[in-house]
Amino acid sequence: MRELFVVYDGRCGLCTQLQEWLVRQPAYVPLRPIAKGSAEVLRRFPTLPAGELAVISDLGEVWSGDRAWIICLWALRESRNWATRLASPLLLPMARQAFAAVSRNRTALSHLLGFESDAAVRKSLEEVEVPPCQIEL
């Protein structure tokens, strides 16, 4: 496995912040985030089922939901031990519950933490009026 594609919700501020954090971390396996519904996702993974978080390896393996988050942690140098622990039979039920709780409340968490989504930032930039250039030649 040489890379992992992380399909995240670009309309969610929390998802946007988390994918930005993921790519800044030292990794054993590079993570390549792609916004869900983008042309790139449709081109690369046309049969990807609808859902929240999905991770696809360059070998075609697919993880979703809590397993997707655990595989992201597994790919990171400083989090692999946590991924192994969270995937254990003892902690996996807790990891699933935590992921489900965050996923259910991600809009509220985004608002509470002041996280803007890719879509909101793009919309804000489109609404900015840029005055015409006033340079005389």
matplotlib code that plots the C-alpha trace (Angstrom):
import matplotlib.pyplot as plt

x = [0.0, 1.5, -1.2, -4.7, -7.4, -9.6, -13.1, -14.4, -17.4, -16.2, -19.4, -18.5, -16.2, -15.1, -14.4, -12.4, -10.3, -9.6, -8.5, -6.2, -4.8, -4.3, -2.2, 0.1, 1.1, 4.1, 2.8, 3.9, 1.3, 0.5, -3.1, -4.7, -8.0, -10.7, -14.0, -17.0, -19.0, -16.1, -15.2, -12.1, -14.1, -16.6, -13.7, -11.6, -14.3, -17.5, -18.9, -18.2, -21.3, -22.8, -21.8, -19.8, -16.1, -14.4, -10.8, -9.6, -6.2, -4.3, -4.9, -8.7, -9.4, -12.2, -12.9, -15.9, -17.1, -15.2, -12.9, -12.0, -10.9, -8.9, -7.1, -6.2, -4.7, -2.9, -1.3, 0.2, 3.6, 2.5, -0.9, -0.4, -0.3, -3.6, -5.1, -4.0, -5.5, -8.8, -9.2, -8.8, -12.0, -12.0, -11.9, -13.5, -17.1, -16.1, -14.4, -17.5, -19.7, -17.3, -17.2, -21.0, -21.5, -19.0, -20.5, -24.1, -23.1, -20.5, -22.5, -23.0, -19.4, -18.2, -20.4, -19.2, -15.6, -15.9, -14.7, -15.6, -16.0, -14.3, -17.7, -18.3, -14.8, -15.3, -18.6, -17.2, -14.4, -16.9, -18.9, -15.9, -16.0, -12.6, -12.3, -10.9, -7.2, -6.5, -3.0, -2.4, 0.1]
y = [0.0, 3.3, 5.8, 6.2, 8.4, 10.0, 10.9, 13.5, 15.9, 19.2, 20.9, 20.1, 22.4, 19.7, 17.3, 20.0, 20.8, 17.1, 16.4, 19.4, 18.1, 14.6, 15.8, 17.8, 14.7, 12.6, 9.4, 5.9, 5.9, 9.3, 10.4, 12.1, 13.9, 14.3, 16.1, 13.8, 14.6, 16.2, 15.5, 13.7, 11.3, 10.6, 9.9, 7.8, 6.0, 6.0, 3.0, 4.3, 4.0, 7.1, 7.6, 9.7, 9.1, 6.6, 5.6, 3.8, 2.3, 2.4, -1.4, -1.0, -1.7, 0.4, 1.3, 3.4, 5.1, 4.2, 1.8, 4.6, 6.9, 4.0, 3.3, 7.1, 6.9, 3.7, 5.5, 8.2, 7.8, 9.2, 7.5, 3.9, 2.6, 4.3, 2.8, -0.7, -0.1, 1.3, -1.6, -4.1, -6.1, -4.3, -0.7, -1.0, -0.7, 2.5, 3.9, 3.1, 5.0, 8.0, 8.1, 7.9, 10.6, 13.0, 12.2, 12.8, 16.2, 17.4, 20.4, 21.6, 20.9, 22.8, 25.8, 25.6, 25.5, 28.1, 25.7, 26.6, 24.1, 24.1, 25.0, 28.0, 29.4, 29.0, 30.8, 33.6, 34.1, 34.2, 36.9, 39.2, 42.1, 42.9, 46.5, 46.8, 47.5, 51.2, 51.1, 53.5, 52.6]
z = [0.0, -1.1, -0.4, 1.0, -0.4, 2.3, 1.0, 3.4, 3.5, 2.2, 3.4, 7.0, 8.9, 11.3, 8.4, 6.6, 9.7, 10.4, 6.8, 7.0, 10.3, 8.8, 5.9, 8.2, 10.2, 9.5, 7.9, 7.0, 4.3, 2.7, 3.0, 0.0, 0.9, -1.7, -1.1, -1.4, -4.6, -6.3, -9.9, -8.7, -6.5, -9.3, -11.7, -9.4, -7.4, -9.5, -7.5, -4.0, -2.0, -0.4, 3.2, 5.5, 5.8, 3.4, 2.9, -0.2, -0.7, -3.9, -3.9, -3.9, -0.2, 1.2, 4.8, 6.0, 9.2, 12.3, 10.4, 8.0, 10.9, 12.5, 9.2, 9.0, 12.5, 11.5, 8.5, 10.8, 12.5, 15.8, 15.9, 14.8, 18.4, 19.1, 15.9, 17.0, 20.5, 19.1, 16.7, 19.6, 20.6, 24.0, 22.6, 19.2, 20.6, 22.4, 19.2, 17.2, 19.8, 19.8, 16.0, 15.8, 18.4, 16.6, 13.2, 14.4, 15.9, 13.4, 12.3, 15.8, 16.7, 13.6, 14.6, 18.3, 17.3, 14.5, 11.8, 8.3, 5.5, 2.2, 0.6, 3.0, 2.4, -1.4, -1.2, 0.9, -1.6, -4.4, -2.6, -2.1, -4.5, -5.9, -7.2, -10.7, -11.1, -11.1, -12.6, -15.4, -18.1]

ax = plt.figure().add_subplot(projection="3d")
ax.plot(x, y, z, "-o")
ax.set_aspect("equal")
plt.show()
